[in-house]
């Protein structure tokens, strides 16, 4: 094992967690996801698709179908 592997893993994990947190905050601010925080210790948070985001699912499925047929 290389001396820096544990440090590198920690940095990647923290960086990835920070990126995920920022992305979720942006999606929530745009109204694309809904956040629910529970009054528990440790704190538990759940994210769900907002109704307007759910309305995109049929469109995305059609795009997927088109891609499979044409690419």
N, C-alpha and C positions, 0 to 999 in steps of 0.2 A: 504494500500500500504506500502510495506516495504521501509525503508529509503534509501536503496541502490539500489532499482530497477531502478530508472532513470539512475544512474551511470553505472550499469551493462548493461543496454540497450545501452547506449552510447558507452561503451567499445566494446560490441559485434558488433555494427554497424560499428564502425571505424575499428575494426580488420577485419571484413568481407570485407569492402571496400578496405582495404590495400591488403588483400589476392587476391581479384578480380583484382586489378590493377597490382599486381605482376604476376598473372597468364596470364593476357592479354599481358603484356610485353614479357613474355617468349614465348607465342604462336606467337606473332609478330616476335620475333627474330628467331624463328624456321621456319618462312614462312607459318604458318598455318592459320593466320588471317591477314587481311589488315586493317590498321587504317587510318581513314580520319578525320582530324581536320579542323573545320570551323573557319574562322576569325570572330567570333561573341563574344559578351559579354552577358551573361557568355559563356565561351568556350564550344563548343559542339563537341563531338567526336563520331564517328560511327565506329563500327567494323563489318567486313564482312568475311565470309569464303573465303580463298584463293582458287584458282582453284585446287591445288593439294589436298586440304582438301575436296572440293566438290567431287573429284573423289573417295573418300572413302565411300560416302553415299551408293552406291549400295552394297558394301561389307558389311557395317554395317547392312543394311536391310536384307541381306542374313543370317548374323549371328543371327539377331533377329528372323527371321523365323525359323532357325534351333533350337534355344533355345525354342521357343514356341512349336515346334513339339517334342522335345526330353527331355525337363526338366519338 
